[in-house]
Amino acid sequence: MNNKIWLSSPHMGGGEMKYVQDAYDTNWVAPLGPNVNNFEKELADKLGIAGVAALSSGTAAIHLALIILGIKHSDEVICSSFTFSATANPIMYQSATPVFIDSEADTWNMDPELLETAIKDRIKKGNKPKAIVFVHLYGMPAKIYDILEISQRYDIPVIEDAAEALGSRFNKQSCGSFGLMGILSFNGNKIITTSGGGALVSNNLKYIEKARFLATQARDKAPHYQHSEVGYNYRMSNIVAGIGRGQLEVLESRIIKRRENNQFYRKLLSDYDFISFQNEPKNHFSNYWLTTIIVGTNKQGITSESIRLSMEQENIETRPLWKPMHLQPVFAGYPVYLNGVSERLFNHGLCLPSGSNLSEPEKERIVRCFEAIL
Ligand SMILES: *Cc1c(COP(=O)(O)O)cnc(C)c1O
């Protein structure tokens, strides 16, 4: 059997070890230290944002953002339905109520029109939403200006889930830097990784300080351990931050490679007009974290699932698109505003191997497999 071709696997740059070694040699083996501080600075520079709090995961970052906004029991929080569950789970940690919004067909992200419909309806029902959490799925920037304009008009703060969109830009500005707070993830499958990790980013340094405070058990200023708030153990470790510093050095080349992968699939599948792609509208620059296709109806009876199964036979990993949150058993019964787009994407979509370490021989295997299927 050939080696497995992964959807998106870690791709070390080589520079990581010197930072990890340095942490080891100086005994900064702790959830604080020079790598954490420098990773925060270097990431802030990359994004063009004032402040970064390095955390244990992207999920933790969303959780802290909600806590900082004061989200609590029975508050409503608007959330993209078409996403990974990590976007919505922290709303549940706060015993708040998620209100799911379907996607628009251009970027596959939160539909601004439905967003406004939902806000008006929630207000009419007497419970004005306290926050909006929206995503840039697969690296594709959402219709950010439309979402921000609505959030400002109704005075509802925005949390931007850029977990999949590090290095993506809208109108030349980095994703993650538009919302009141943004979050990033450095999980093993993301465009760069620290093995596991995340960050909360903001131009408001008060939020960043508050995130660091809450992430380190909310210790008051006192010689003894004194607490006036519930704290969390959400800080990034100095070892992990060392990996992150090395990874940041190669981020640009990783984006180039992922975009090349996207071009490779477009060329490979250009003869099949029932296969379509997630496209960049004007001013949208995607890191193309994952290349995704939609398989429309065709005479041969090929479906996204039949492609997935054929690929699996050849030890090539592909995956259906995210199953929308409003279709997940755990979120059944929560309010949702629908137009059918995300369900259609889920039923006909497939993520293709997109790692920046995808080799030429691996690409040839994928070509052969597609040729056999098509
Ligand atoms: C990966 C991911 C997260 C969560 O990040 P973790 O670091 O794995 O906790 C959140 N939202 C989206 C859209 C993601 O893809």
The ligand as an ORCA input file, in Angstrom:
! r2SCAN-3c Opt
* xyz 0 1
  C      -9.606     24.746     14.106
  C     -10.751     25.654     14.262
  C     -11.086     26.218     15.505
  C     -10.511     25.803     16.822
  O      -9.189     25.794     16.967
  P      -8.467     24.813     18.014
  O      -7.125     25.434     18.108
  O      -8.457     23.458     17.380
  O      -9.204     24.852     19.289
  C     -12.113     27.153     15.558
  N     -12.796     27.481     14.468
  C     -12.537     26.948     13.255
  C     -13.332     27.389     12.086
  C     -11.523     25.994     13.118
  O     -11.292     25.441     11.935
*
